[in-house]
């Protein structure tokens, strides 16, 4: 069926109640003239045609109008239900996003504090280096031992700060891993809801419906592709951080679980979906906790 004929048929059904009301009004006006009414009354054929026309138009208008009301109520209920679902999902997303934002704000503050400490310790080490060289030239073993002990203490402090940096990075990347699927699914649900609203608002059918569906499917696919590219970046950063933290841990303290995650992250670089994001996030945080043990 040609799209024009199909849309014309849909339009006729939509306005059928109005057409029937107008036709009945016209018949009523014509029958208000005595000459016309008498002519119809005396002619059996026109009497039956007029009567059946009024009955058919009236019943058709009533049936279509009732169907339209039912369909409209059903559509409104569906839209309301979908809107509630979308709002609930958005509310959950906002709550979790606020929590992540709060965590990130705390991380930024800690980064600033640690950066200040790194600068301060580095300055002290820079001051100690020429003093150590001078003590060596003076052949003063007591002063040299004291300065070397101070330098060792500062290096240990700097090493501790670097571990703190790694722990903050672990929390940040763990938040990204946990929040990725929530953000991706929320974006997809939002586009599917918009697709649904466009369909009901414009009453799409036939080729127009296929074209609209194809357009929205392309948008959803593009969005998911972008999210998966972002996931690959997060996984690469997580793996790099994991290896940095493992180098801070003595070989004797490594576990079989560490070896298992070696294989998991290697496979995830090829297939991001193979990685359990929540478990990976938990492992990074736990590994960071082992740095201070």
VMD Tcl script that draws the C-alpha trace (Angstrom):
set ca {
  {0.00 0.00 0.00}
  {1.34 3.40 -1.01}
  {2.30 5.65 1.92}
  {-0.08 8.38 0.69}
  {-3.07 6.02 0.63}
  {-2.10 4.62 4.02}
  {-1.83 8.07 5.59}
  {-5.09 9.13 3.92}
  {-6.85 6.10 5.42}
  {-5.45 6.90 8.86}
  {-6.59 10.52 8.48}
  {-10.12 9.48 7.49}
  {-10.40 7.24 10.55}
  {-9.12 10.04 12.77}
  {-11.75 12.53 11.55}
  {-14.61 10.04 11.09}
  {-16.45 11.16 14.28}
  {-16.35 14.78 13.05}
  {-17.49 13.70 9.55}
  {-20.44 11.76 10.99}
  {-21.43 14.67 13.21}
  {-21.30 17.07 10.27}
  {-23.30 14.69 8.04}
  {-25.97 14.22 10.72}
  {-26.14 17.98 11.19}
  {-26.62 18.50 7.43}
  {-29.39 15.85 7.34}
  {-31.02 17.53 10.32}
  {-30.94 20.91 8.59}
  {-32.37 19.46 5.36}
  {-35.14 17.67 7.25}
  {-36.08 20.94 8.94}
  {-37.48 22.17 5.63}
  {-41.07 20.90 5.30}
  {-40.85 20.36 1.52}
  {-37.64 18.27 1.82}
  {-38.97 16.33 4.79}
  {-42.25 15.56 3.01}
  {-40.43 14.47 -0.16}
  {-38.26 12.05 1.80}
  {-41.24 10.80 3.80}
  {-43.24 10.01 0.67}
  {-40.35 8.24 -1.12}
  {-39.63 4.82 0.48}
  {-36.20 4.60 -1.14}
  {-34.95 7.95 0.17}
  {-36.59 7.29 3.50}
  {-34.58 4.07 3.92}
  {-31.39 5.65 2.57}
  {-31.69 8.59 4.96}
  {-32.48 6.38 7.94}
  {-29.67 3.87 7.28}
  {-27.21 6.63 6.48}
  {-27.93 8.30 9.81}
  {-27.68 4.98 11.66}
  {-24.42 3.92 9.97}
  {-22.81 7.33 10.40}
  {-23.93 7.60 14.00}
  {-22.77 4.09 14.98}
  {-19.48 4.46 13.06}
  {-18.76 7.80 14.69}
  {-19.62 6.36 18.11}
  {-17.39 3.28 17.66}
  {-14.42 5.23 16.28}
  {-14.75 7.93 18.94}
  {-14.87 5.32 21.72}
  {-11.85 3.54 20.20}
  {-9.93 6.81 19.97}
  {-10.67 7.63 23.59}
  {-9.55 4.17 24.67}
  {-6.41 4.36 22.55}
  {-5.61 7.84 23.81}
  {-6.04 6.76 27.44}
  {-3.92 3.66 26.81}
  {-1.23 5.74 25.13}
  {-1.23 8.24 27.96}
  {-0.93 5.43 30.50}
  {1.98 3.94 28.56}
  {3.69 7.33 28.24}
  {3.14 7.98 31.95}
  {4.58 4.57 32.86}
  {7.58 5.03 30.59}
  {8.08 8.56 31.86}
  {8.01 7.31 35.46}
  {10.55 4.60 34.59}
  {12.79 7.15 32.86}
  {12.47 9.57 35.79}
  {13.27 6.80 38.29}
  {16.32 5.76 36.28}
  {17.40 9.37 35.93}
  {16.92 9.91 39.66}
  {19.06 6.85 40.41}
  {21.67 8.09 37.97}
  {21.66 11.57 39.55}
  {22.05 10.06 43.03}
  {24.99 7.90 42.00}
  {26.47 10.70 39.92}
  {26.27 13.06 42.90}
  {28.07 10.46 44.99}
  {30.77 10.10 42.33}
  {31.09 13.89 42.03}
  {31.44 14.16 45.80}
  {34.14 11.46 45.77}
  {35.94 13.19 42.91}
  {35.81 16.53 44.72}
  {37.36 14.89 47.76}
  {40.00 13.31 45.53}
  {40.83 16.70 44.00}
  {41.34 18.15 47.47}
  {43.59 15.25 48.46}
  {45.54 15.58 45.20}
  {46.19 19.21 46.04}
  {47.34 18.33 49.55}
  {49.65 15.55 48.34}
  {51.09 17.76 45.61}
  {52.00 20.35 48.24}
  {53.68 17.64 50.32}
  {55.64 16.35 47.32}
  {56.95 19.84 46.57}
  {57.91 20.36 50.21}
  {59.74 17.02 50.51}
  {61.50 17.51 47.18}
  {62.71 20.94 48.30}
  {64.10 19.45 51.52}
  {65.91 16.72 49.56}
  {67.35 19.35 47.23}
  {68.65 21.27 50.26}
  {70.21 18.15 51.78}
  {72.15 17.05 48.68}
  {74.75 19.88 48.71}
  {75.08 19.56 52.48}
  {75.84 15.84 52.13}
  {78.47 16.57 49.50}
  {80.03 19.21 51.73}
  {80.15 16.79 54.69}
  {81.91 14.24 52.48}
  {84.52 16.80 51.48}
  {85.07 17.77 55.11}
  {85.40 14.09 56.06}
  {82.95 14.58 58.93}
  {81.41 11.13 59.43}
  {79.03 12.21 62.22}
  {77.54 15.09 60.22}
  {77.45 12.92 57.10}
  {75.57 10.16 58.90}
  {73.06 12.66 60.29}
  {72.40 14.22 56.87}
  {72.14 10.85 55.15}
  {69.63 9.71 57.79}
  {67.57 12.85 57.14}
  {67.69 12.23 53.39}
  {66.64 8.62 53.85}
  {63.71 9.75 56.00}
  {62.62 12.22 53.31}
  {62.88 9.58 50.57}
  {60.74 7.20 52.64}
  {58.23 9.98 53.12}
  {58.24 10.65 49.37}
  {57.70 6.95 48.70}
  {54.75 6.97 51.09}
  {53.24 9.97 49.31}
  {53.62 8.20 45.94}
  {51.68 5.25 47.39}
  {48.98 7.66 48.53}
  {48.82 9.00 44.98}
  {48.38 5.47 43.64}
  {45.62 4.78 46.16}
  {43.75 7.94 45.10}
  {44.14 6.94 41.46}
  {42.75 3.50 42.29}
  {39.64 5.03 43.87}
  {39.15 7.38 40.90}
  {39.44 4.65 38.28}
  {37.32 2.27 40.37}
  {34.55 4.90 40.34}
  {34.84 5.14 36.55}
  {34.56 1.35 36.19}
  {31.51 1.17 38.47}
  {29.76 4.12 36.82}
  {30.38 3.20 33.17}
  {27.47 0.78 32.65}
  {25.06 3.04 34.52}
  {25.93 6.02 32.32}
  {25.82 3.96 29.10}
  {22.45 2.35 29.86}
  {20.96 5.69 30.99}
  {22.02 7.33 27.70}
  {20.54 4.44 25.70}
  {17.27 4.46 27.65}
  {16.96 8.20 27.14}
  {17.29 7.84 23.36}
  {14.85 4.91 23.25}
  {12.34 6.99 25.20}
  {12.76 9.88 22.74}
  {12.26 7.41 19.87}
  {9.02 6.24 21.52}
  {7.76 9.81 21.95}
  {8.50 10.67 18.30}
  {6.58 7.59 17.15}
  {3.46 8.46 19.14}
  {3.64 12.21 18.49}
  {3.84 11.88 14.69}
  {1.86 8.63 14.33}
  {4.55 7.18 12.08}
  {3.81 4.19 9.85}
  {5.20 2.32 6.87}
  {8.38 3.67 5.28}
  {8.44 6.72 7.56}
  {8.42 4.46 10.63}
  {11.22 2.31 9.19}
  {13.28 5.40 8.38}
  {12.74 6.85 11.86}
  {13.62 3.54 13.54}
  {16.79 3.22 11.44}
  {17.82 6.78 12.35}
  {17.35 6.19 16.06}
  {19.11 2.81 15.88}
  {22.12 4.54 14.30}
  {22.15 7.16 17.07}
  {21.97 4.47 19.76}
  {24.76 2.48 18.10}
  {26.95 5.59 17.80}
  {26.38 6.38 21.47}
  {27.24 2.82 22.55}
  {30.34 2.80 20.32}
  {31.53 6.02 21.98}
  {30.94 4.54 25.43}
  {32.88 1.38 24.54}
  {35.80 3.48 23.31}
  {35.72 5.26 26.66}
  {35.62 1.87 28.42}
  {38.74 0.75 26.55}
  {40.52 3.88 27.80}
  {39.40 3.25 31.37}
  {40.54 -0.39 31.21}
  {43.93 0.63 29.78}
  {44.38 3.19 32.59}
  {43.27 0.64 35.18}
  {45.75 -1.94 33.90}
  {48.63 0.58 33.87}
  {47.79 1.60 37.44}
  {47.50 -2.05 38.49}
  {51.02 -2.80 37.23}
  {52.43 0.30 38.95}
  {50.92 -0.81 42.25}
  {52.18 -4.38 41.81}
  {55.73 -3.04 41.43}
  {55.36 -1.44 44.86}
  {54.51 -4.79 46.43}
  {57.28 -7.31 47.28}
  {57.24 -10.40 45.00}
  {56.74 -12.62 48.03}
  {53.48 -10.79 48.81}
  {51.91 -11.40 45.37}
  {48.99 -13.83 45.23}
  {47.45 -16.20 42.62}
  {44.61 -13.67 42.36}
  {47.10 -11.12 41.04}
  {48.08 -13.55 38.29}
  {44.42 -14.17 37.45}
  {43.83 -10.44 36.99}
  {46.86 -10.30 34.68}
  {44.98 -12.59 32.28}
  {41.64 -10.81 32.87}
  {43.00 -7.38 31.94}
  {44.92 -8.77 28.97}
  {41.71 -10.30 27.62}
  {39.71 -7.14 28.42}
  {41.94 -5.05 26.14}
  {40.67 -7.19 23.24}
  {37.13 -7.67 24.52}
  {36.04 -5.01 27.08}
  {32.78 -6.84 27.76}
  {34.73 -9.81 29.17}
  {35.74 -7.81 32.25}
  {33.48 -7.74 35.30}
  {33.72 -4.01 35.96}
  {32.52 -4.08 39.57}
  {34.88 -6.91 40.52}
  {37.76 -5.17 38.74}
  {37.00 -1.97 40.67}
  {36.95 -3.89 43.96}
  {40.28 -5.53 43.10}
  {41.97 -2.18 42.33}
  {40.80 -0.70 45.64}
  {41.91 -3.83 47.53}
  {45.29 -3.81 45.75}
  {45.73 -0.14 46.68}
  {45.00 -1.08 50.30}
  {47.87 -3.58 50.22}
  {50.36 -0.78 49.46}
  {50.09 0.53 52.97}
  {50.20 -2.89 54.63}
}
mol new
graphics top color blue
foreach p $ca { graphics top sphere $p radius 0.5 }
foreach p [lrange $ca 0 end-1] q [lrange $ca 1 end] { graphics top cylinder $p $q radius 0.2 }
display resetview
